[in-house]
């Protein structure tokens, strides 16, 4: 059973002071393609980070809204609130006897005297970030890079590697559902956005990652094709 955790993140000026210190991105610089800020649609630190360890343990570190000096640790089925304390370098979060030291995409997890090496799984971090922001389904594609997110009340499309953003309302139910897939249609101002979620395995053309759904997007006559995952 987990008692506590200590997290040492990237070195930031002033983190040794007693003042509140915002949490730095644990996995390095993020982009709009990594995680869309649901309110602004801009690049932002992820809301959650997923790590996998050599001993097969997996854990997620989640930001706490409105509390820059706290992180939630999710390990197995447990969630625990951790608090920032002063440290000589980096950022440290504690609760009683277990520790994780992390820098960039690597971490060292110590529990009950046993130390194991852990690494960030960026793909899982991106999905956990979306889940933490209330996203129900997330899809992305390449050349040009785009992201589509389905939330309870709206759909968000970010295209052209972040240069284009369209948000449309989402109705209470899909616009169409058949054995071949589900269709969502949103209209806002001069834009019409249609998303087709097909129950077909999909391999990302750049990373090679496998997803459970193929997604086709049509926005104002332009078509995009990529891969997606249900998060709810």
DRENPA-694967 format. One line per field, with one value per residue (C-alpha): x, y, z; residue in one letter. Coordinates in steps of 0.02 Angstrom, whole numbers. Example, Ala and Ser with C-alpha at 12.3 -4.5 7.8 and 13.67 -1.06 7.14 Angstrom:
! DRENPA-694967
east: (615/684) .
north: (-225/-53) .
up: (390/357) .
rest: (a/s) .
END
This chain:
! DRENPA-694967
east: (0/67/106/181/285/421/436/586/547/647/754/667/727/655/591/698/600/450/335/215/307/211/242/356/315/384/405/485/405/228/134/-42/-25/13/-128/-255/-299/-487/-520/-388/-333/-150/3/10/89/-4/-133/-65/92/101/255/301/434/556/466/302/227/132/79/4/44/-101/-104/-227/-330/-297/-160/11/97/5/3/-109/-26/-128/-48/-150/-325/-267/-259/-158/-133/52/120/270/415/580/724/900/861/709/536/489/318/297/175/274/407/402/488/501/641/600/690/624/550/642/605/669/534/582/458/498/683/670/721/663/688/534/505/366/251/213/65/-16/23/-69/-221/-219/-206/-360/-454/-414/-487/-652/-621/-727/-642/-480/-413/-262/-179/-28/29/-33/-46/-222/-317/-504/-577/-755/-817/-986/-1046/-933/-810/-639/-535/-356/-276/-120/-8/-106/-131/-317/-451/-636/-756/-936/-1077/-1111/-1289/-1347/-1328/-1225/-1298/-1296/-1245/-1234/-1140/-1010/-977/-1040/-1058/-1051/-1099/-1072/-1110/-1043/-1042/-972/-904/-975/-879/-919/-826/-847/-783/-761/-731/-575/-397/-286/-96/-22/74/219/235/168/55/-101/-272/-441/-534/-512/-576/-624/-648/-730/-716/-785/-754/-578/-551/-435/-403/-319/-330/-429/-462/-616/-573/-741) .
north: (0/168/284/433/498/623/697/796/883/997/1130/1299/1463/1500/1326/1324/1468/1447/1527/1435/1369/1319/1141/1129/1010/840/771/920/1055/1017/1073/1096/924/851/930/1061/1187/1167/1350/1435/1305/1346/1246/1218/1101/937/906/731/627/437/337/154/68/-75/-179/-157/-30/112/277/443/615/737/924/991/1138/1296/1214/1238/1161/996/842/689/520/379/209/51/100/229/418/521/708/760/927/1027/1053/1144/1051/1090/1060/1028/1014/891/826/721/625/495/370/329/440/472/574/634/740/763/598/487/448/343/267/211/111/14/30/-36/79/57/158/233/326/435/357/513/438/387/558/643/531/554/742/738/627/749/892/799/736/584/541/603/579/644/633/689/791/916/879/892/846/819/812/766/839/834/998/1032/971/1049/1034/1099/1092/1146/1103/1220/1367/1331/1308/1271/1239/1182/1135/951/890/772/619/573/632/453/280/124/-43/42/182/341/513/680/842/1016/1186/1351/1517/1478/1306/1131/993/809/672/487/364/193/33/-14/-29/113/132/306/346/427/341/169/170/63/136/49/170/252/431/531/719/834/1020/1144/1022/971/790/716/538/477/369/390/322/325/399/376) .
up: (0/-47/96/6/-137/-170/-342/-400/-565/-680/-594/-584/-509/-338/-300/-142/-70/43/-86/-201/-353/-509/-565/-716/-860/-810/-985/-1071/-1179/-1235/-1390/-1451/-1529/-1357/-1258/-1302/-1168/-1174/-1140/-1245/-1371/-1339/-1293/-1106/-978/-977/-842/-810/-841/-856/-806/-830/-725/-756/-623/-721/-600/-682/-607/-658/-587/-604/-575/-447/-516/-417/-313/-395/-244/-253/-366/-359/-374/-452/-423/-449/-388/-261/-275/-151/-134/-123/-62/-121/1/-9/-92/-146/-330/-434/-354/-220/-167/-13/97/209/148/-37/-164/-351/-427/-602/-729/-904/-959/-833/-651/-506/-396/-220/-115/44/8/-170/-312/-492/-650/-733/-896/-959/-1088/-1190/-1282/-1117/-1043/-1186/-1161/-972/-996/-1108/-984/-842/-946/-970/-1147/-1191/-1356/-1433/-1609/-1703/-1873/-1970/-2119/-2071/-1886/-1813/-1654/-1625/-1450/-1400/-1235/-1149/-1226/-1375/-1505/-1532/-1691/-1697/-1869/-1962/-1813/-1700/-1818/-1845/-1711/-1730/-1585/-1614/-1495/-1464/-1458/-1320/-1434/-1588/-1752/-1814/-1752/-1859/-1848/-1956/-1832/-1751/-1831/-1742/-1830/-1762/-1841/-1777/-1871/-2045/-2001/-2017/-1929/-1958/-1863/-1904/-1773/-1852/-1751/-1848/-1780/-1836/-1841/-1825/-1984/-1890/-1720/-1765/-1610/-1622/-1579/-1570/-1685/-1854/-1863/-2017/-2002/-2129/-2095/-2220/-2363/-2309/-2257/-2126/-2071/-1912/-1756/-1595/-1420/-1308/-1137/-1050) .
rest: (x/x/x/x/x/x/x/x/x/x/x/x/x/x/x/x/x/x/x/x/x/x/x/x/x/x/x/x/x/x/x/x/x/x/x/x/x/x/x/x/x/x/x/x/x/x/x/x/x/x/x/x/x/x/x/x/x/x/x/x/x/x/x/x/x/x/x/x/x/x/x/x/x/x/x/x/x/x/x/x/x/x/x/x/x/x/x/x/x/x/x/x/x/x/x/x/x/x/x/x/x/x/x/x/x/x/x/x/x/x/x/x/x/x/x/x/x/x/x/x/x/x/x/x/x/x/x/x/x/x/x/x/x/x/x/x/x/x/x/x/x/x/x/x/x/x/x/x/x/x/x/x/x/x/x/x/x/x/x/x/x/x/x/x/x/x/x/x/x/x/x/x/x/x/x/x/x/x/x/x/x/x/x/x/x/x/x/x/x/x/x/x/x/x/x/x/x/x/x/x/x/x/x/x/x/x/x/x/x/x/x/x/x/x/x/x/x/x/x/x/x/x/x/x/x/x/x/x/x/x/x/x) .
END
